[in-house]
C-alpha cells in the first residue's frame, strides 16, 4: 500500500469514527433558549434542557455517562429539541429565576411556550430520563393525569384525596385547592 493510500485510508477511518461518535447519545443543539423554543414549535417537538454548572461533578457525570446512551439519544432526538444551558450565565440565569431552580444538575422538560411539563433534579440514569420523557409525551398514562381526571369528575373520598395530594407534591403541583377539601 502506498503512502498516499495509507493516508486516505486513515482519513476515511477517522471520518467514520467521528461520524459514529456524533450519532450516539442526545444531540444537544447549539442554540439560545429562544431559538430552541422556536425550533421545537416549528418541528412540533418538546424541549429538553440540561441546566448545568461548569464546576458541577454530577453534571459532568451526566454528560460523560448518561447523555451518551444510544437508546436515550435515539428517543430524545426524535421527540425533543435538546439544549445544554449553563445556569450561571446568559439564558441560564433566566431559567434559574423563572423556574426557581437552586441546584445542579436540573433537567427541564418544556413545551415551546416555555411551560414546565416535568423536572428532574440530580444525576439520574438514562432509563429515568426516558421514562419522564414518555410522561411528557403521553401525560394521559401518568398517575397524576388519571387522578386529576377523577378529581375533576367530582371524586372526593379522603383516601383518594390523600393519594392525589401526594402525587401533586411529587410533581410540584398546587395542593392548596385539594387540601381545602379535607
QUIPEJO-V763049 format. One line per field, one symbol per residue. ss: DSSP state (h for helix, s for strand, l for the rest). psi: psi as a letter, one per 20 degrees, with the letter a starting at -180 (. if undefined). burial: I if it has 9 or more other ideal C-beta (glycine too) atoms within 8 Angstrom, else O. Layout:
ss=???
psi=???
burial=???
This chain:
ss=llhhhhhhhhhhhhhhhhhhhhhllllsslllhhhhhhhhhhhllsssssssllllhhhhhhhhhhlllhhhhhhhhhhsssssssllllhhhhhhhhlllllllssssslllllssssssllllhhhhhhhhhhhhlhhhlhhhhhhhhhhlllllhhhhhhhhhhhhhlllllhhhhlll
psi=prhghggggggggggghggghhiqapnpqmqrgghgggggghjlrrpppoorqhioghghggghhgiipggggggghhiqopqppoijrchhhgggghjlqjqqqpppoqrijkppgqqpprprrhggghghghhghmhiiqggghhgggghijpjqggggggggghgghjkroighhhii.
burial=OOOOOIOOIOOOOOOOOOOOOOOIIIIIIOIOIOIIIIIIOOOOIIIIIIIIIOOIOIIOIIIOOIIIIOOIIOIIIOIIIIIIIIIOOOIIIIIIOOIOIOOIIIIIIIIIOOOOIIIIOOOOOIOIIIOIIIIIOOIOOIOIIIIIOIIOOOOOOOOIIOIIIOIIIOOOOOIOOIOOOO
